[in-house]
């Protein structure tokens, strides 16, 4: 979202309302959960490659479907 400079200055000076703060907390929590899941997934992927199994080929990475987490619930 793009806010005008006057609105940004007002929010900086007076802070967020309780509802805005809760919404910001929810967004921050969802982002943290997504990063944690990504970190765990990448950790499993690279750990699997070191155990002697064949690492995924570059061609597989190109043709594999992309999964995107939705931010809308």
C-alpha positions as CSV (number, residue, x, y, z in Angstrom):
1,X,0.0,0.0,0.0
2,X,1.1,3.5,-0.7
3,X,0.4,6.2,1.9
4,X,0.8,9.9,1.6
5,X,3.7,11.5,3.5
6,X,1.3,13.4,5.7
7,X,-0.5,10.2,6.7
8,X,2.9,8.5,7.4
9,X,4.0,11.4,9.6
10,X,0.6,11.3,11.4
11,X,1.0,7.6,12.1
12,X,4.6,8.0,13.2
13,X,3.6,10.7,15.7
14,X,0.4,9.2,17.0
15,X,0.9,5.5,16.5
16,X,-1.5,2.8,15.3
17,X,-5.0,2.1,16.5
18,X,-5.5,-1.2,18.4
19,X,-7.1,-2.8,15.3
20,X,-4.3,-1.7,13.1
21,X,-1.7,-3.0,15.5
22,X,-3.5,-6.4,15.7
23,X,-3.6,-6.6,11.9
24,X,0.1,-5.8,11.7
25,X,0.8,-8.5,14.3
26,X,-1.2,-11.0,12.3
27,X,0.7,-10.2,9.1
28,X,4.1,-10.4,11.0
29,X,3.1,-13.8,12.4
30,X,2.1,-15.1,9.0
31,X,5.4,-13.9,7.5
32,X,7.4,-15.5,10.3
33,X,5.5,-18.8,9.9
34,X,6.1,-18.8,6.1
35,X,9.8,-18.1,6.6
36,X,10.1,-20.9,9.2
37,X,8.4,-23.3,6.8
38,X,10.7,-22.3,4.0
39,X,13.7,-22.7,6.2
40,X,12.6,-26.2,7.3
41,X,11.8,-27.2,3.7
42,X,15.2,-26.0,2.4
43,X,16.9,-27.7,5.3
44,X,15.3,-31.1,4.5
45,X,16.1,-30.7,0.8
46,X,19.8,-30.0,1.3
47,X,20.2,-32.5,4.1
48,X,18.7,-35.2,1.9
49,X,21.3,-34.5,-0.8
50,X,24.2,-35.1,1.6
51,X,23.0,-38.5,2.6
52,X,24.1,-40.1,-0.7
53,X,20.9,-39.7,-2.6
54,X,21.1,-38.0,-6.0
55,X,20.7,-34.2,-5.7
56,X,17.8,-32.8,-7.8
57,X,18.8,-32.0,-11.3
58,X,18.5,-28.5,-12.7
59,X,16.0,-29.7,-15.3
60,X,13.7,-31.0,-12.5
61,X,13.8,-27.6,-10.8
62,X,12.6,-25.9,-14.0
63,X,9.8,-28.3,-14.7
64,X,8.6,-28.7,-11.1
65,X,5.4,-26.9,-10.2
66,X,5.7,-23.8,-8.2
67,X,3.7,-23.6,-4.9
68,X,2.8,-20.2,-3.6
69,X,1.5,-19.6,-0.1
70,X,-1.6,-17.5,-0.1
71,X,-1.7,-14.5,2.2
72,X,-5.5,-14.3,2.1
73,X,-7.3,-16.5,4.5
